[in-house]
Amino acid sequence: MDPIVPKNFIQQQIVEDLAAGKNDRKVHTRFPPEPNGYLHIGHAKSICLNFGTAKLFGGITNLRFDDTNPAKEETEYVDSIMEDVKWLGFDWDDRLYYASDYFDKLYDFAVELIKRGKAYVDFQSQEVISEQRGTPTRPGIESPTRNSSPETNLRIFEDMKAGKYNEGECVLRAKIDMSSPNMHMRDPLMYRILKQPHHRTGDKWCIYPMYDYAHGQSDYWEGITHSICTLEFEVHRPLYNWFVEELKDSDYRPRQIEFSRLNITSTVMSKRKLLQLVKEGYVKDWDDPRMPTICGLRRRGYTPESIRNFADMVGITKVDGVTDVALLEYCIREDLNRRAQRVMCVTDPLKIVLTNYPEGVAEEVDAVNNPEDESMGKRKVPFSKVIYIEREDFMEEPSSKFYRLAPGKEVRLRYAYYIRCNEVIKDPNGNITELHCTYDPETKGGNAPDGRKVKATLHWVAAESALSCEVRLYDRLFTDPDPDGHKDKDFLEFLNPESLKVLSNCYIEPFVNGTTPLTNYQFERLGYFSVDTDSTSEKLVFNRTVSLKDNSKKS
């Protein structure tokens, strides 16, 4: 194996650990989500980092659910997280773990700490405990029960486990240092009472370990060598290390390395706020294509490759920052440009009758499936006397810079013929209902043998063979690039009322007949689209994944 040239500080630290022979020169990472919501694009960065880093060094990665709070956790979230990780292209093989796997060991370790005088039961309320912790510049106040005997604490802790105390009546705290400048070391909570069933252990427990207590030992017991996490956990590291040191089992220690979390413009990344959007009906569900969730991005038409490329382009740093959502959109454009099947779809149809086209004749023209990939070949597109074009591609009284179809003007139909508009048909209210045009049979394929040129090429569909469909135009969910950054305003005030437009009277060429959900297409001239999960053979539904170009900075 060739020497690995580090691309970021995490890889550099791992190279140093391997050179020093630490942990038998193994690399073993983990992705440890809490099953209390759906994963979003920020988690995707962490997934790519943990699995990708281990793979780079020939190591392995665990998937471990930190399921220590049954009040917020559901099996639905567990299932969705596993689906998302696999969809992104990663697998944990047989290394699926849960913090709840260690509930017995965590309880026994807590008992050991109590016996050694390093943990005690506190009957004060959470508000009082929080107040007595002081501030970073003012030491905390010791609990009245801090120096109670191990025998007393052990008896009460066993009674807590037996359900003899109510929720909020008491907690178990570690006895560390109430004057530590690190607030997390000021006798942190280890256990609280929650009389709620757990999604895996049922009613076995009514006391549950705190995240900070369970996390480090879970890494230790699984043999994790590098605990890669986001920067907000940097101040928690001394506490994790303190608990692991108290295990006193071996010289092996996980190494925690922190990196900056992913923040993206024009969205929110807080699980609480994403849940609010779902519960209050601002979006339809967690997989709404406007959501930054992985399942929402998948439904919108994003590919695993585009998200992995995005995570790589964002990079790994120790400094918090904000990434423009345009970079994510760039990544999906680049990916779909190479792989997406081209088709023609008309979203606001205007009928055209080709008056000189033979009656009862239906022919086919050759169309390129993807000019970026010749191996995708060509397809046959039906052509007939009556076709549809986009209504915006015609102007009855055109400006000097309008180059598309107008009375007396000639344009090219993509892959087909030159046509000229001769007559505009209107209803009694003056609305244009159809156009009468003539076609030039000598221009089949879109080129004139006499060399004349036209300035516009329009997409179209043949009325006789086109399939009807619904097209959903998704835009950014918020109008402000930082909807969460206004102290005097609620993030909901910046919801984009134009984030979804539904076009129900659309027509698409019959090539897509039989298509399946999540299949990607480029609608020529319109953007990249994906078949929605709502789509059926009776009703085709397409979601716009992204426009062909970044139009966000245009006025």
C-alpha distance (Angstrom), angle and dihedral (degrees) to the residues before:
residue distance angle dihedral
M1 . . .
D2 3.81 . .
P3 3.81 116.9 .
I4 3.79 112.2 -89.7
V5 3.78 115.1 -119.4
P6 3.83 105.3 -147.0
K7 3.81 115.8 -122.4
N8 3.80 96.2 -172.2
F9 3.79 141.0 16.9
I10 3.82 93.2 -94.2
Q11 3.77 92.2 57.0
Q12 3.81 88.6 45.2
Q13 3.80 91.8 55.0
I14 3.79 91.5 48.0
V15 3.81 91.1 50.2
E16 3.82 88.1 52.9
D17 3.82 92.1 48.9
L18 3.78 92.0 50.3
A19 3.80 91.7 48.0
A20 3.81 89.1 51.9
G21 3.80 91.0 50.6
K22 3.79 93.1 -119.4
N23 3.81 116.8 171.5
D24 3.81 92.2 1.4
R25 3.81 89.5 -61.0
K26 3.80 92.0 -70.5
V27 3.79 129.0 143.1
H28 3.79 113.8 -151.6
T29 3.82 118.6 163.5
R30 3.79 133.9 172.9
F31 3.78 139.8 -153.6
P32 3.83 105.9 -141.5
P33 3.84 111.8 -173.6
E34 3.77 124.0 173.7
P35 3.84 108.1 -124.7
N36 3.80 93.4 -131.8
G37 3.80 99.7 106.9
Y38 3.78 145.2 -5.3
L39 3.79 120.3 -65.9
H40 3.81 118.9 -106.2
I41 3.79 136.1 -161.0
G42 3.81 90.9 -81.0
H43 3.79 89.8 59.7
A44 3.81 88.4 48.7
K45 3.79 88.8 62.1
S46 3.82 90.1 52.5
I47 3.82 92.0 46.3
C48 3.80 91.4 51.8
L49 3.80 91.1 46.0
N50 3.81 97.1 48.9
F51 3.79 98.0 41.4
G52 3.79 94.3 35.5
T53 3.81 94.9 49.3
A54 3.79 93.2 50.0
K55 3.80 91.3 47.9
L56 3.81 91.4 49.9
F57 3.79 90.7 57.2
G58 3.80 95.6 40.4
G59 3.79 91.7 -105.7
I60 3.80 136.5 126.8
T61 3.80 137.8 -113.0
N62 3.79 132.0 -144.0
L63 3.77 126.3 -148.7
R64 3.79 107.1 -142.2
F65 3.77 127.0 175.8
D66 3.79 112.6 -145.7
D67 3.77 92.5 -146.9
T68 3.81 101.2 168.5
N69 3.82 98.6 127.9
P70 3.83 113.1 62.6
A71 3.81 90.9 179.5
K72 3.80 91.0 74.1
E73 3.79 105.0 24.1
E74 3.79 129.0 96.1
T75 3.79 137.0 177.1
E76 3.81 86.7 -124.5
Y77 3.79 89.2 67.0
V78 3.81 92.5 46.8
D79 3.80 91.2 53.6
S80 3.80 93.4 46.2
I81 3.81 92.7 50.0
M82 3.80 92.6 52.0
E83 3.80 90.0 48.4
D84 3.81 91.8 50.1
V85 3.81 94.7 48.9
K86 3.80 92.0 50.0
W87 3.80 92.3 44.8
L88 3.80 89.5 55.2
G89 3.79 87.6 58.4
F90 3.81 103.4 -100.8
D91 3.79 133.1 118.1
W92 3.78 133.3 -167.6
D93 3.84 93.0 -161.5
D94 3.83 106.6 -158.0
R95 3.79 94.3 -18.1
L96 3.80 100.6 101.7
Y97 3.79 112.3 139.8
Y98 3.78 140.7 169.2
A99 3.78 130.4 -156.4
S100 3.81 84.0 -128.4
D101 3.82 87.0 66.5
Y102 3.80 85.3 72.1
F103 3.81 100.8 44.1
D104 3.82 92.1 110.3
K105 3.80 93.1 46.5
L106 3.80 91.6 45.8
Y107 3.79 90.5 51.1
D108 3.81 91.9 49.1
F109 3.81 90.1 48.5
A110 3.81 90.5 50.6
V111 3.82 89.3 51.9
E112 3.80 89.3 51.3
L113 3.81 91.4 51.3
I114 3.81 90.3 49.4
K115 3.81 90.8 51.7
R116 3.80 90.0 50.3
G117 3.80 91.0 51.7
K118 3.81 93.3 -111.4
A119 3.81 99.2 114.1
Y120 3.80 133.6 42.5
V121 3.79 142.1 177.5
D122 3.80 117.5 -106.9
F123 3.82 121.9 -161.9
Q124 3.79 95.4 -169.4
S125 3.78 120.5 112.8
Q126 3.79 120.9 -101.2
E127 3.80 89.5 -110.1
V128 3.81 92.4 54.9
I129 3.79 92.7 45.2
S130 3.79 90.3 51.0
E131 3.80 92.0 49.1
Q132 3.81 93.3 47.4
R133 3.79 91.5 53.9
G134 3.79 87.8 76.5
T135 3.80 122.7 -159.3
P136 3.82 133.7 -63.7
T137 3.81 88.2 -93.0
R138 3.81 97.8 37.7
P139 3.82 121.6 59.7
G140 3.76 120.0 -122.4
I141 3.78 129.0 -108.6
E142 3.78 118.2 -111.2
S143 3.80 118.7 -117.3
P144 3.83 115.8 -110.2
T145 3.82 88.2 -120.0
R146 3.80 96.3 45.9
N147 3.79 93.5 105.7
S148 3.79 98.4 38.4
S149 3.80 114.8 132.4
P150 3.81 122.6 -85.3
E151 3.81 88.7 -121.9
T152 3.81 91.9 57.1
N153 3.79 93.2 45.2
L154 3.79 92.7 47.5
R155 3.81 92.3 50.9
I156 3.79 92.6 49.4
F157 3.81 92.8 44.8
E158 3.80 90.1 53.0
D159 3.81 88.8 49.6
M160 3.82 88.8 51.1
K161 3.80 88.9 54.4
A162 3.80 90.3 47.9
G163 3.81 90.9 56.3
K164 3.80 97.2 -111.2
Y165 3.81 93.3 132.3
N166 3.79 130.7 60.3
E167 3.78 127.6 -121.0
G168 3.79 110.6 -77.5
E169 3.78 93.3 13.8
C170 3.79 95.5 108.8
V171 3.80 143.5 -12.5
L172 3.79 137.9 -159.5
R173 3.80 114.9 -116.4
A174 3.78 132.7 -170.7
K175 3.79 113.9 -119.1
I176 3.80 104.2 -131.7
D177 3.83 123.4 125.1
M178 3.81 126.6 -36.6
S179 3.81 90.7 -168.3
S180 3.81 97.0 52.2
P181 3.82 114.0 128.7
N182 3.82 85.6 -135.5
M183 3.80 105.4 79.4
H184 3.80 91.3 -155.0
M185 3.81 89.7 65.6
R186 3.81 94.0 56.6
D187 3.79 97.9 104.5
P188 3.81 96.5 -63.0
L189 3.78 122.9 -154.1
M190 3.81 115.8 -95.6
Y191 3.82 102.2 176.2
R192 3.78 137.1 16.9
I193 3.78 131.7 -176.8
L194 3.81 116.1 -105.6
K195 3.79 115.2 167.4
Q196 3.77 94.0 -160.7
P197 3.80 129.7 113.4
H198 3.79 117.0 -105.2
H199 3.80 120.2 -130.2
R200 3.81 90.1 -123.0
T201 3.81 108.5 21.3
G202 3.79 97.6 38.5
D203 3.83 113.1 -160.8
K204 3.80 96.3 -19.7
W205 3.80 92.8 107.6
C206 3.77 134.4 40.4
I207 3.80 93.7 173.0
Y208 3.78 119.4 64.6
P209 3.82 131.5 -167.9
M210 3.77 119.0 -113.5
Y211 3.80 116.9 -112.8
D212 3.81 93.1 -113.1
Y213 3.79 91.1 52.2
A214 3.82 96.6 47.3
H215 3.78 100.3 38.9
G216 3.80 104.3 70.6
Q217 3.80 95.7 41.4
S218 3.81 90.8 49.2
D219 3.81 88.6 55.9
Y220 3.80 89.6 47.1
W221 3.80 96.3 49.4
E222 3.81 91.6 48.0
G223 3.79 93.8 51.7
I224 3.79 95.0 -116.2
T225 3.79 110.6 174.5
H226 3.80 99.6 -173.3
S227 3.80 121.6 31.1
I228 3.78 102.7 -163.3
C229 3.80 113.1 -167.0
T230 3.80 142.3 148.7
L231 3.79 125.4 -79.2
E232 3.80 97.3 -101.3
F233 3.82 87.5 71.5
E234 3.79 93.6 56.8
V235 3.81 91.9 93.1
H236 3.81 89.2 49.4
R237 3.80 92.4 58.5
P238 3.85 96.5 87.0
L239 3.81 89.2 54.0
Y240 3.81 92.9 49.4
N241 3.80 88.9 49.1
W242 3.82 91.8 48.2
F243 3.80 93.0 55.6
V244 3.81 92.9 44.9
E245 3.81 91.4 49.1
E246 3.80 88.8 53.4
L247 3.82 90.0 58.0
K248 3.82 88.1 69.7
D249 3.80 92.1 -170.0
S250 3.81 103.4 127.8
D251 3.79 145.7 -25.4
Y252 3.81 91.6 -94.8
R253 3.81 114.0 110.4
P254 3.82 132.0 175.7
R255 3.79 113.0 -123.8
Q256 3.78 115.1 -135.9
I257 3.81 115.6 -148.4
E258 3.80 121.5 -176.5
F259 3.79 129.7 -151.3
S260 3.79 134.0 179.2
R261 3.78 116.6 -84.5
L262 3.78 121.4 -121.1
N263 3.79 117.5 -99.4
I264 3.80 120.0 -179.1
T265 3.80 130.1 -166.2
S266 3.80 123.0 -112.7
T267 3.80 95.6 25.4
V268 3.80 143.9 67.1
M269 3.79 123.9 -119.0
S270 3.80 101.2 -169.3
K271 3.82 111.8 117.0
R272 3.78 88.6 -145.8
K273 3.79 92.6 55.2
L274 3.79 93.5 42.8
L275 3.81 88.0 52.4
Q276 3.80 88.8 50.1
L277 3.81 90.7 53.9
V278 3.80 89.3 53.5
K279 3.80 99.2 41.0
E280 3.81 94.6 46.5
G281 3.79 93.6 46.7
Y282 3.79 100.7 -114.8
V283 3.81 86.4 129.9
K284 3.79 127.9 22.5
D285 3.80 98.4 -117.5
W286 3.78 144.3 -39.5
D287 3.81 89.5 -70.0
D288 3.79 94.7 51.9
P289 3.83 103.9 137.1
R290 3.81 90.0 -124.8
M291 3.81 91.9 61.7
P292 3.84 122.1 95.0
T293 3.80 89.0 -133.5
I294 3.79 117.4 121.6
C295 3.80 90.4 -120.4
G296 3.82 89.6 49.6
L297 3.78 91.8 50.8
R298 3.80 90.2 46.8
R299 3.80 91.6 51.8
R300 3.79 90.3 47.7
G301 3.79 90.1 56.9
Y302 3.79 104.6 -97.0
T303 3.79 114.5 148.5
P304 3.81 127.6 -137.8
E305 3.80 88.9 -120.1
S306 3.80 92.7 56.0
I307 3.81 92.7 50.6
R308 3.80 93.2 46.5
N309 3.81 89.3 49.7
F310 3.80 89.8 48.8
A311 3.81 91.4 52.0
D312 3.80 89.4 50.8
M313 3.81 93.5 48.5
V314 3.82 93.1 48.6
G315 3.79 88.8 56.2
I316 3.79 132.1 -165.4
T317 3.80 121.3 -72.2
K318 3.81 141.0 156.3
V319 3.80 92.9 -131.0
D320 3.79 123.5 85.6
G321 3.77 114.5 -124.3
V322 3.77 143.6 150.2
T323 3.79 124.5 -106.7
D324 3.79 119.4 -149.2
V325 3.80 110.2 -116.5
A326 3.82 85.3 -134.6
L327 3.82 87.7 77.6
L328 3.80 90.7 58.6
E329 3.80 89.5 48.1
Y330 3.80 90.0 48.8
C331 3.80 90.3 54.8
I332 3.80 94.1 53.4
R333 3.81 91.6 45.8
E334 3.79 90.9 52.3
D335 3.78 92.1 48.5
L336 3.80 97.5 44.8
N337 3.79 92.8 43.6
R338 3.80 87.0 64.9
R339 3.79 98.9 41.3
A340 3.82 111.6 22.2
Q341 3.81 121.1 108.4
R342 3.83 111.7 -124.0
V343 3.80 118.4 -128.9
M344 3.79 135.6 159.7
C345 3.79 121.8 -115.3
V346 3.81 129.3 172.7
T347 3.80 113.0 -150.1
D348 3.84 100.6 -179.0
P349 3.81 103.6 29.2
L350 3.78 125.7 -149.7
K351 3.79 114.0 -173.6
I352 3.80 120.2 -125.8
V353 3.80 124.1 -169.0
L354 3.80 114.5 -160.1
T355 3.78 98.4 -146.4
N356 3.82 96.2 -166.4
Y357 3.81 95.5 45.5
P358 3.83 112.0 109.1
E359 3.81 116.7 -98.7
G360 3.81 116.4 -110.6
V361 3.79 94.5 12.1
A362 3.79 120.9 130.1
E363 3.78 119.8 179.8
E364 3.78 137.1 169.9
V365 3.78 131.3 -126.4
D366 3.79 127.0 -156.7
A367 3.79 116.8 -109.9
V368 3.81 129.3 -172.8
N369 3.80 112.9 -118.4
N370 3.80 95.5 -153.5
P371 3.81 124.7 -9.0
E372 3.82 89.0 -158.4
D373 3.81 92.2 60.0
E374 3.80 117.9 37.9
S375 3.81 90.7 -173.2
M376 3.79 89.0 72.5
G377 3.79 87.9 69.5
K378 3.79 127.2 -165.6
R379 3.79 138.0 -57.0
K380 3.79 135.9 -149.9
V381 3.81 116.3 -111.8
P382 3.84 118.5 -164.2
F383 3.80 117.0 -122.8
S384 3.80 126.5 -168.5
K385 3.78 146.2 160.0
V386 3.81 94.2 -82.3
I387 3.79 120.2 50.0
Y388 3.80 138.9 164.3
I389 3.79 127.4 -128.3
E390 3.80 130.4 178.2
R391 3.79 111.6 -79.6
E392 3.79 90.5 -133.4
D393 3.80 89.2 59.6
F394 3.82 90.0 71.8
M395 3.80 128.9 65.2
E396 3.77 121.9 179.1
E397 3.79 93.4 -157.3
P398 3.79 103.7 26.2
S399 3.77 126.7 -162.7
S400 3.79 119.1 -124.2
K401 3.83 90.9 -98.0
F402 3.79 96.1 48.8
Y403 3.81 105.2 105.0
R404 3.79 100.8 172.2
L405 3.80 128.3 89.1
A406 3.81 119.8 -36.9
P407 3.84 135.7 148.8
G408 3.80 108.8 -60.9
K409 3.80 91.7 5.9
E410 3.80 127.4 121.5
V411 3.83 126.5 -141.6
R412 3.78 137.2 169.5
L413 3.79 122.5 -109.4
R414 3.79 107.7 -141.0
Y415 3.85 110.0 -96.8
A416 3.83 90.8 -10.5
Y417 3.83 132.8 65.5
Y418 3.77 146.2 -43.0
I419 3.80 111.7 -98.4
R420 3.82 132.2 -169.5
C421 3.81 125.6 -153.9
N422 3.82 112.6 -127.2
E423 3.79 106.2 162.4
V424 3.82 139.0 21.3
I425 3.82 116.7 -147.5
K426 3.81 118.4 -155.5
D427 3.79 136.7 -177.0
P428 3.83 122.2 -122.4
N429 3.81 89.8 -86.4
G430 3.79 92.9 57.2
N431 3.81 95.8 -105.9
I432 3.78 116.0 143.0
T433 3.82 108.9 -114.9
E434 3.79 102.2 170.7
L435 3.77 145.7 -12.1
H436 3.76 128.4 -129.0
C437 3.77 112.1 -143.8
T438 3.75 140.3 163.2
Y439 3.77 126.2 -132.5
D440 3.79 129.3 -145.6
P441 3.84 107.7 -128.3
E442 3.81 89.7 -161.7
T443 3.81 91.8 66.7
K444 3.81 100.0 64.0
G445 3.78 110.0 151.4
G446 3.78 91.1 31.5
N447 3.81 101.3 -79.1
A448 3.83 130.2 107.2
P449 3.81 115.1 -135.9
D450 3.82 90.3 -148.1
G451 3.82 89.3 59.6
R452 3.79 98.2 -116.3
K453 3.78 115.5 151.1
V454 3.78 134.9 -145.0
K455 3.78 126.8 -156.8
A456 3.80 99.8 -138.6
T457 3.78 138.4 51.8
L458 3.81 116.7 -164.7
H459 3.78 130.9 -162.4
W460 3.79 117.0 -131.7
V461 3.80 145.0 164.2
A462 3.79 130.8 -139.4
A463 3.80 110.5 -110.5
E464 3.78 94.4 -142.7
S465 3.81 96.4 57.3
A466 3.80 104.4 24.0
L467 3.79 120.5 117.9
S468 3.78 119.7 -133.4
C469 3.78 116.3 -124.7
E470 3.79 145.2 164.5
V471 3.79 119.7 -115.6
R472 3.80 122.0 -160.2
L473 3.78 115.0 -158.0
Y474 3.81 109.1 -154.4
D475 3.76 122.9 -166.3
R476 3.80 133.6 175.0
L477 3.78 113.0 -54.6
F478 3.81 94.7 -132.7
T479 3.79 132.0 44.9
D480 3.81 93.3 -149.5
P481 3.82 120.6 70.4
D482 3.82 88.8 -139.2
P483 3.82 106.7 33.5
D484 3.80 91.1 161.4
G485 3.79 96.0 50.4
H486 3.81 102.3 76.3
K487 3.80 113.2 96.8
D488 3.80 93.1 -167.9
K489 3.82 96.9 46.5
D490 3.78 137.0 58.2
F491 3.80 115.4 -118.4
L492 3.81 89.3 -125.5
E493 3.80 89.3 68.3
F494 3.81 88.1 72.5
L495 3.80 97.8 54.3
N496 3.79 110.1 135.7
P497 3.83 110.0 -121.5
E498 3.82 88.0 -161.2
S499 3.81 95.0 53.1
L500 3.81 90.3 111.4
K501 3.79 130.5 32.4
V502 3.80 119.0 175.4
L503 3.81 117.5 -151.5
S504 3.79 109.0 -167.8
N505 3.81 102.7 173.1
C506 3.81 99.8 66.7
Y507 3.80 132.7 134.6
I508 3.78 129.0 -152.5
E509 3.79 133.2 -175.7
P510 3.83 115.0 -94.1
F511 3.81 93.7 -113.3
V512 3.82 88.7 92.6
N513 3.79 93.7 58.2
G514 3.82 107.7 129.2
T515 3.79 93.8 18.4
T516 3.81 118.3 156.2
P517 3.83 131.7 -133.3
L518 3.81 117.2 -78.8
T519 3.82 93.6 21.5
N520 3.81 109.4 144.3
Y521 3.80 125.6 -133.0
Q522 3.74 138.0 171.6
F523 3.79 109.3 -134.6
E524 3.78 99.8 -148.9
R525 3.82 112.1 -108.3
L526 3.84 91.3 -3.3
G527 3.79 109.2 71.2
Y528 3.79 142.5 -102.7
F529 3.79 118.0 -43.1
S530 3.77 137.6 -178.1
V531 3.79 132.4 -154.9
D532 3.81 107.4 -104.9
T533 3.79 122.5 -128.6
D534 3.83 87.3 -119.1
S535 3.79 90.3 62.0
T536 3.83 119.1 115.3
S537 3.79 135.9 175.5
E538 3.81 87.4 -100.8
K539 3.80 95.0 47.8
L540 3.78 121.5 26.5
V541 3.80 113.7 -155.6
F542 3.80 124.8 -170.6
N543 3.81 129.2 -170.7
R544 3.77 121.5 -152.0
T545 3.77 105.7 -122.8
V546 3.78 96.2 -174.3
S547 3.79 139.3 -30.1
L548 3.79 120.9 -99.8
K549 3.79 90.9 -107.0
D550 3.77 137.1 20.6
N551 3.79 103.6 -95.1
S552 3.81 96.3 165.6
K553 3.81 95.0 103.7
K554 3.77 95.2 49.8
S555 3.78 117.0 105.2
